[in-house]
Amino acid sequence: MTMFKGILIEKDEAGYRAGIQEIDEGQLPDGDVTVRVSHSTLNYKDGLAITGRGPVVRRFPMVPGIDLVGTVEASTHPDCRVGDAVLLNGWGVGEVHWGGLAQKARLKGDWLVPLPAQFSPQQAMAIGTAGYTAMLCVLALERHGVTPAHGEILVTGAAGGVGSVATAVLAKLGYTVVAVSGRPEEADYIKRLGVSEVLDRAEFSAPGKPLAKERWAGAVDVVGSHTLANVCASTKYRGVVTACGLAGGMDFPATVAPFILRGVTLAGIDSVMCPRADRLDAWRRLGTDLDMAKLELISHEIALGEAIPTAAKLIDGEIRGRVIVDVNR
Ligand code: NDP
């Protein structure tokens, strides 16, 4: 019997709980590739899964962790060879299929992408799903024709994972970035990522008018709810708002005014089922358009044993940037 260490989430008569356990390899789910995991991360969704504060986990018991990086240990998939360094984001892993917050994972080879040569395993996880989603937002802005010459780009939740990476990438690409944050104590950190101005979250979180003064050429929103409605209302004629998150709420209490009177585009961003070609493109662009010095500023590493208390802090909005998890420590 081969055992490995991992976080296991259980739900039964005794309640919902997450703990570090020794797990029998025979319990791993079906899949054509077994990966020796080196690092995972904590994303907002992992925080919801571990704390049970959102209905993320749909099968029990569950190993959380929507991201992982590691080495192929066994494979019957034609594109994955033993020893390959691989990366995984999403595909329902950590929700319906055992995920990355453990020393081993068994997965579908079709879900895996090669670890890009530019990144160490730690750097890939410093980016993680949050950073790859930030890049999907930037790619959507570009696809809809937004260039630095069009004007300011607003990034909400700027001190968080998606917001930090989006800010760093946009700044490197030459955009003028304005950040929204509820943490004045992180203003210096956000400015170091390359923003020109930091606005108070409170300016966006209350119900607003259907249309406000036009300011943003584009936006990356991780908050949803009134914030997303107010961002759309203050976006310039033919501007583009990318919506990827719900940190402030799942609702969208808006009117159609920005869309039908100003031609604003609301672009939805999903990282989980995103097609492989788009993933590879996002990771390729992260390799060229994310400043590695800024990635170091954005991220810090913890041991697997610290992941459970850190998950609660993340959902409480107390974590800055990105958290890498060394699953073997
Ligand atoms: P983080 O917790 O790292 O960042 C979220 C940030 O949002 C916080 O740091 C905070 O920023 C801000 N925030 C938190 N609560 C509130 C609130 N009540 N009102 C306004 N702002 C708030 O999470 P991630 O960056 O990992 O994820 C951000 C969002 O994006 C989440 O909702 C997540 O589920 C979603 N997401 C979606 C993906 C997709 O595929 N569509 C993929 C990845 C993430 P500050 O302190 O600066 O205000």
Residues whose N, C-alpha, C, O or C-beta is under 5 A from the ligand:
A	BS01	NDP	N43 Y44 K45 T129 A130 T133 G157 A158 A159 G160 G161 V162 G163 V180 S181 G182 R183 R201 V222 V223 C244 G245 L246 A247 G248 I269 D270 S271 V272 L314 G317 I319 G321
